[in-house]
């Protein structure tokens, strides 16, 4: 975006703009680093949650098979209790998958892309202000 730097008439004004841009750049760099770390953590978590969820689902299926062949009694009650615990664990994993799964990962990747674009825009602004300083100094 072309900036209306022709309205800036002194090098001191340009220096104020550069200071403002430096602060903005520092904030954006911090945000970029934080978002990169979050994105990495989300990527790792989404993989482990998916694998764990697959294992729990298989265990529930096996427990269902065991329950269907067991006669009434303490062993069957234990298997039913185990299935209840597994279903609760599956529920928790599905909740984690919603918070840290592929969708959340894509959202973090989009945030990271947005921050990188903002950094590029600040760099462009700094370049234009520096060019204006050269013009004013001549």
C-alpha positions as CSV (number, residue, x, y, z in Angstrom):
1,X,0.0,0.0,0.0
2,X,1.5,3.4,-0.9
3,X,1.7,5.6,2.1
4,X,1.1,9.4,2.0
5,X,4.6,10.2,3.2
6,X,4.8,13.3,1.0
7,X,2.9,15.0,3.9
8,X,5.9,14.3,6.2
9,X,8.2,17.3,6.0
10,X,11.0,16.6,8.5
11,X,13.5,13.9,9.2
12,X,12.5,14.1,12.9
13,X,8.9,13.2,11.9
14,X,10.3,10.3,9.9
15,X,12.3,9.2,13.0
16,X,9.1,9.2,15.1
17,X,7.5,7.0,12.4
18,X,10.5,4.6,12.4
19,X,10.3,4.4,16.2
20,X,6.6,3.6,16.0
21,X,7.3,1.0,13.4
22,X,10.1,-0.6,15.4
23,X,7.8,-1.0,18.4
24,X,5.1,-2.5,16.1
25,X,7.7,-4.9,14.6
26,X,8.9,-6.0,18.0
27,X,5.3,-6.8,19.0
28,X,4.7,-8.7,15.8
29,X,7.9,-10.7,16.1
30,X,6.9,-11.7,19.6
31,X,3.4,-12.7,18.4
32,X,5.0,-14.6,15.5
33,X,7.3,-16.6,17.8
34,X,4.4,-17.3,20.2
35,X,2.1,-18.4,17.4
36,X,4.9,-20.6,15.8
37,X,5.3,-22.4,19.2
38,X,1.6,-22.8,19.6
39,X,1.3,-24.2,16.0
40,X,4.0,-26.7,16.7
41,X,2.4,-27.8,19.9
42,X,-1.0,-28.1,18.2
43,X,0.6,-30.2,15.5
44,X,2.2,-32.6,18.0
45,X,-1.0,-32.8,20.2
46,X,-3.3,-33.4,17.3
47,X,-1.3,-36.4,16.2
48,X,-1.0,-37.9,19.6
49,X,-4.7,-37.4,20.4
50,X,-5.7,-39.0,17.1
51,X,-3.6,-42.0,17.8
52,X,-4.8,-42.3,21.4
53,X,-8.4,-42.0,20.3
54,X,-8.0,-44.7,17.7
55,X,-6.6,-47.0,20.4
56,X,-9.4,-46.3,22.8
57,X,-12.0,-46.9,20.1
58,X,-10.4,-50.3,19.4
59,X,-10.4,-51.1,23.1
60,X,-14.1,-50.2,23.4
61,X,-14.8,-52.5,20.5
62,X,-12.9,-55.4,22.1
63,X,-14.6,-54.8,25.4
64,X,-18.0,-54.9,23.7
65,X,-17.1,-58.3,22.2
66,X,-16.0,-59.5,25.7
67,X,-19.2,-58.3,27.3
68,X,-21.4,-60.0,24.7
69,X,-19.9,-63.4,25.4
70,X,-19.5,-63.3,29.2
71,X,-22.2,-64.8,31.4
72,X,-23.9,-62.6,34.0
73,X,-21.7,-62.1,37.1
74,X,-18.7,-60.1,38.5
75,X,-16.5,-60.5,35.4
76,X,-19.2,-59.1,33.1
77,X,-19.9,-56.2,35.6
78,X,-16.1,-55.5,35.6
79,X,-16.1,-55.4,31.8
80,X,-19.1,-53.1,31.7
81,X,-17.4,-50.8,34.2
82,X,-14.3,-50.8,32.1
83,X,-16.3,-49.9,29.0
84,X,-17.9,-47.0,30.9
85,X,-14.4,-45.7,31.8
86,X,-13.2,-46.2,28.2
87,X,-16.2,-44.3,26.8
88,X,-15.5,-41.4,29.2
89,X,-11.9,-41.4,28.1
90,X,-13.0,-41.4,24.5
91,X,-15.3,-38.4,25.3
92,X,-12.3,-36.5,26.9
93,X,-10.1,-37.3,23.9
94,X,-12.8,-36.1,21.5
95,X,-13.0,-32.9,23.4
96,X,-9.2,-32.5,23.2
97,X,-9.3,-33.2,19.5
98,X,-11.8,-30.4,19.1
99,X,-9.5,-28.0,21.0
100,X,-6.2,-29.2,19.6
101,X,-7.1,-31.2,16.6
102,X,-6.7,-30.6,12.9
103,X,-9.2,-27.7,12.8
104,X,-7.5,-25.9,15.6
105,X,-4.1,-26.5,14.0
106,X,-5.4,-24.9,10.7
107,X,-6.7,-22.0,12.7
108,X,-3.2,-21.5,14.2
109,X,-1.5,-21.8,10.8
110,X,-3.9,-19.1,9.5
111,X,-3.0,-16.9,12.5
112,X,0.7,-17.4,11.8
113,X,0.3,-16.5,8.1
114,X,-1.6,-13.3,9.0
115,X,1.2,-12.2,11.4
116,X,3.8,-12.8,8.8
117,X,1.8,-10.7,6.3
118,X,1.6,-7.9,8.9
119,X,5.4,-8.1,9.5
120,X,5.9,-7.7,5.7
121,X,3.7,-4.7,5.7
122,X,5.6,-3.0,8.5
123,X,8.9,-3.8,6.7
124,X,7.4,-2.1,3.6
125,X,6.4,0.9,5.7
126,X,9.9,1.2,7.1
127,X,11.5,1.1,3.7
128,X,9.2,3.9,2.4
129,X,9.9,6.0,5.5
130,X,13.7,5.5,5.0
131,X,13.3,6.5,1.4
132,X,11.5,9.6,2.5
133,X,14.4,10.4,4.9
134,X,16.8,10.2,1.9
135,X,14.6,12.6,-0.1
136,X,14.4,15.1,2.8
137,X,18.1,14.9,3.5
138,X,19.0,15.7,-0.1
